[in-house]
Amino acid sequence: MSRLGGHSALVAGMILLLAGRYGGLAQPGPGPTAQGTGQPLERLELDRRIVTTVYETALLGTDIYNKGNHEGCYRLYQGCLLALESLLDHRPKLQQMVREKLTLASRLKPEEAAHVLREALDEIQNTIAPSPKGPDLKLPALWFRLGGEAAVKAIVDDFVDACVKDPKVNLSRGGKYKLDVPEIARQKRLMLELFSLLTGGPLEYSGKRNLKEAHAGMQITDAEFDAMAALLRQTLEKHKVDKREAEELLKLFEATRPVIVEVRRSKD
């Protein structure tokens, strides 16, 4: 069997497994029924079966992933979530979350996509019934959870543009730096490299040897840093970055304050 065929079989097998567990393949009209009765499943029973399926899928997927078959793990999780999505109509927030995670995962490499879909499985588990807890997978670097270079670059471009327009940030340092097209492009490149450095990405920082040296003499104030942090939060919200990843990036950005800010706020 080809590798692609094997992955297709995993998805098909998961859908067939769910068909048996929920009383038949999905059909238009009423939701799943209890086998042999034709009666709709009670929501508590439906939730129980969903949680059981999620837990068993996480166990199997972890084993597949840890054996190096990242594509197989991704396809298993994908098949499970595709099948479960229509069964979550009584939990619209979870249903919407599943759709969004499936869309995001489709744009990523299999290794990253598997983690994104595992997050979806965990969220279903933790929302409906927090135990039993599935086996842990080590999360990929924040850079990849943000979507990789293309997604981070889009965030950085909007973030720097917002900083250029906001006088509270004072990016030109009182007119010392001319914010023309080449300079803005340079600022965006350096910011992208900084985000890569902070989040475990592959890009090397091409500025001076360290951040403190790169910002020495600019007299950046706490208030200016605050303004930048607020714009970064707004940019992450604009790009609909998940709360966990957004807060993680904001904390990493905040950690640079001591080496970037030279004019500290008075404690009085």
Secondary structure, DSSP 8 states (H G I E B T S, - for coil): --HHHHHHHHHHHHHHHHHHHTTSS--SSS--B-TTT--B--HHHHHHHHHHHHHHHHHHHHHHHHTT-HHHHHHHHHHHHHHHHGGGTTSHHHHHHHHHHHHHHTTS-HHHHHHHHHHHHHHHHHHH---S---------HHHHTTHHHHHHHHHHHHHHHHHH-TTT-TTTTTTS---HHHHHHHHHHHHHHHHHHHT-S----SSSSHHHHTTTS--BHHHHHHHHHHHHHHHHHTT--HHHHHHHHHHHHTTHHHH--B-----
